[in-house]
């Protein structure tokens, strides 16, 4: 009989607390939405060397929803209340944490991760450059060889051009000598013919006078 009386009472109390908690969560959600509408979300970080508990509301008396590791990047979505501030953590949870443990500057963890990423990127670029270096060196050697061949070809062509000019000059000089020789021969032949004709005509006149 006693159990029949106590059991319904306990169930009623549990139901009452459940309803109260749901009402509380609904009110907090409404407050969060209003804060998001009125305040621009800002990025922040949990300070280093800290294991921080996350609450369902702005105070230690609210239910603990979990924990957030030090250095975690978070998103601020509401104005501070009672020394607490509402955030969205790296798991997408909307929770409240103590405002004093929020920093606007990246912690050592984020700085180390960023430095590691930068170092990894630079190392990758260096590896790519070193991998391309033999190819670039080979290309440079090939270009030097082609340049040497072109220089030799230019030198050979210049030599051939000079030789051809010299041959043309000698050929022209030879032709001039030949023309002079022909001209001199013709002149000598004409002179000789004139002498012969003069002698022949003078003798003929002499014979005609004797006759």
C-alpha positions as CSV (number, residue, x, y, z in Angstrom):
1,X,0.0,0.0,0.0
2,X,2.8,2.4,0.9
3,X,4.6,1.6,-2.3
4,X,1.5,2.5,-4.3
5,X,1.4,5.9,-2.7
6,X,5.1,6.7,-2.9
7,X,5.7,5.5,-6.4
8,X,3.2,7.9,-8.1
9,X,4.6,10.8,-6.0
10,X,8.2,10.1,-7.1
11,X,7.1,9.8,-10.7
12,X,5.2,13.1,-10.4
13,X,8.3,14.8,-9.0
14,X,10.5,13.5,-11.8
15,X,8.0,14.6,-14.4
16,X,7.9,18.0,-12.7
17,X,11.7,18.4,-12.8
18,X,11.8,17.3,-16.4
19,X,9.2,19.8,-17.4
20,X,11.0,22.5,-15.5
21,X,14.3,21.6,-17.2
22,X,12.7,21.7,-20.6
23,X,11.2,25.1,-19.9
24,X,14.7,26.3,-18.8
25,X,16.3,25.0,-21.9
26,X,13.6,26.7,-24.1
27,X,14.2,30.0,-22.3
28,X,18.0,29.7,-22.8
29,X,17.5,28.8,-26.5
30,X,15.3,31.9,-26.9
31,X,17.9,34.1,-25.2
32,X,20.6,32.6,-27.4
33,X,18.7,33.3,-30.6
34,X,18.0,36.8,-29.6
35,X,21.7,37.3,-28.8
36,X,22.7,36.0,-32.2
37,X,20.2,38.4,-33.9
38,X,21.6,41.4,-32.0
39,X,25.3,40.5,-31.7
40,X,27.7,39.6,-34.4
41,X,29.3,36.2,-33.7
42,X,33.0,36.6,-32.8
43,X,35.8,34.0,-32.9
44,X,37.6,33.2,-29.7
45,X,39.8,30.6,-28.0
46,X,39.9,28.8,-24.8
47,X,43.0,29.8,-22.9
48,X,45.9,27.3,-22.7
49,X,46.6,24.9,-19.8
50,X,43.0,24.6,-18.9
51,X,40.3,21.9,-18.9
52,X,37.0,23.9,-19.0
53,X,33.5,22.6,-18.1
54,X,30.6,23.7,-20.3
55,X,27.3,24.5,-18.6
56,X,23.7,24.7,-19.9
57,X,23.3,28.2,-18.6
58,X,25.3,31.3,-17.3
59,X,26.4,29.9,-13.9
60,X,28.0,26.9,-12.1
61,X,24.6,25.8,-10.9
62,X,23.4,24.9,-14.4
63,X,23.9,21.4,-15.6
64,X,27.3,20.4,-16.9
65,X,27.1,19.4,-20.6
66,X,30.7,18.4,-21.0
67,X,34.1,19.8,-21.2
68,X,36.3,21.8,-23.7
69,X,40.0,21.3,-24.2
70,X,42.5,24.1,-23.8
71,X,43.3,26.1,-26.9
72,X,40.0,25.1,-28.6
73,X,38.7,27.6,-31.1
74,X,35.1,28.7,-30.3
75,X,32.4,31.0,-31.6
76,X,31.0,33.7,-29.2
77,X,27.2,34.0,-29.8
78,X,25.9,36.1,-26.8
79,X,26.8,38.9,-24.4
80,X,28.4,37.9,-21.1
81,X,26.0,37.2,-18.1
82,X,27.1,36.7,-14.6
83,X,30.7,36.2,-15.6
84,X,29.7,33.6,-18.2
85,X,29.4,33.8,-22.0
86,X,27.6,31.6,-24.5
87,X,29.7,30.0,-27.2
88,X,29.6,27.3,-29.9
89,X,32.4,24.9,-29.3
90,X,34.3,22.7,-31.8
91,X,31.6,20.0,-31.5
92,X,28.8,22.4,-32.5
93,X,27.4,22.6,-29.0
94,X,25.8,25.8,-27.7
95,X,27.1,26.1,-24.1
96,X,28.1,28.6,-21.4
97,X,31.6,28.9,-20.0
98,X,33.4,31.4,-17.7
99,X,34.2,34.6,-19.6
100,X,37.6,35.0,-18.0
101,X,38.8,31.8,-19.8
102,X,38.1,33.2,-23.2
103,X,40.8,34.8,-25.3
104,X,40.6,36.7,-28.6
105,X,44.1,35.5,-29.5
106,X,45.0,32.0,-30.7
107,X,46.6,29.9,-28.0
108,X,49.9,28.1,-28.2
109,X,48.2,25.0,-29.6
110,X,46.7,27.0,-32.6
111,X,49.9,28.8,-33.2
112,X,51.8,25.6,-33.2
113,X,49.3,24.0,-35.5
114,X,49.5,27.0,-37.9
115,X,53.3,27.0,-37.7
116,X,53.4,23.3,-38.4
117,X,51.0,23.7,-41.4
118,X,53.2,26.6,-42.8
119,X,56.3,24.5,-42.3
120,X,54.7,21.5,-44.0
121,X,53.7,23.7,-47.0
122,X,57.1,25.2,-47.3
123,X,58.8,21.8,-47.0
124,X,56.5,20.5,-49.8
125,X,57.4,23.5,-52.0
126,X,61.1,22.9,-51.3
127,X,60.7,19.2,-52.1
128,X,59.0,20.1,-55.4
129,X,61.8,22.6,-56.2
130,X,64.4,20.0,-55.5
131,X,62.6,17.5,-57.6
132,X,62.5,20.0,-60.5
133,X,66.1,21.0,-60.1
134,X,67.6,18.1,-62.1
135,X,65.1,18.8,-64.9
136,X,66.0,22.5,-64.9
137,X,69.7,21.6,-64.9
138,X,69.2,19.2,-67.8
139,X,67.3,21.9,-69.7
140,X,70.1,24.4,-69.0
141,X,72.7,21.9,-70.3
142,X,70.6,21.3,-73.4
143,X,70.3,25.0,-74.0
144,X,74.0,25.5,-73.6
145,X,74.7,22.7,-76.1
146,X,72.3,24.2,-78.6
147,X,73.8,27.6,-78.1
148,X,77.3,26.2,-78.7
149,X,76.1,24.5,-81.9
150,X,74.5,27.8,-83.1
151,X,77.7,29.7,-82.3
152,X,79.7,27.1,-84.4
153,X,77.2,27.3,-87.2
154,X,77.4,31.1,-87.2
155,X,81.2,30.9,-87.2
156,X,81.2,28.5,-90.1
157,X,78.8,30.6,-92.1
158,X,80.9,33.7,-91.5
159,X,84.0,31.8,-92.7
160,X,82.1,30.6,-95.8
161,X,80.9,34.1,-96.5
162,X,84.4,35.5,-96.2
163,X,85.8,32.8,-98.5
164,X,83.0,33.4,-101.0
165,X,83.8,37.1,-101.0
166,X,87.4,36.5,-101.5
167,X,86.7,34.0,-104.4
168,X,84.3,36.6,-106.0
169,X,87.0,39.3,-105.7
170,X,89.6,37.0,-107.3
171,X,87.2,35.9,-110.0
172,X,86.4,39.6,-110.8
173,X,90.1,40.4,-110.9
174,X,90.7,37.5,-113.2
175,X,87.9,38.5,-115.5
176,X,89.3,42.1,-115.6
177,X,92.7,40.7,-116.5
178,X,91.2,38.5,-119.2
179,X,89.3,41.5,-120.7
180,X,92.5,43.6,-120.6
181,X,94.4,40.8,-122.4
182,X,91.7,40.5,-125.0
183,X,91.6,44.2,-125.5
184,X,95.4,44.4,-125.7
185,X,95.4,41.5,-128.2
186,X,92.8,43.1,-130.4
187,X,94.6,46.4,-130.3
188,X,97.9,44.8,-131.2
189,X,96.2,42.9,-134.0
190,X,94.7,46.1,-135.3
191,X,98.0,47.9,-135.1
192,X,99.7,45.0,-136.9
193,X,97.1,44.9,-139.6
194,X,97.4,48.6,-140.1
195,X,101.2,48.3,-140.5
196,X,100.8,45.5,-143.0
197,X,98.2,47.4,-145.0
198,X,100.4,50.5,-145.0
199,X,103.4,48.5,-146.3
200,X,101.2,46.7,-148.8
201,X,99.7,49.9,-150.1
202,X,103.0,51.7,-150.3
203,X,104.6,48.9,-152.4
204,X,101.6,48.8,-154.7
205,X,101.9,52.5,-155.4
206,X,105.6,51.9,-156.1
207,X,104.8,49.2,-158.6
208,X,102.2,51.3,-160.2
209,X,104.7,54.1,-160.6
210,X,107.2,51.8,-162.4
211,X,104.6,50.6,-164.7
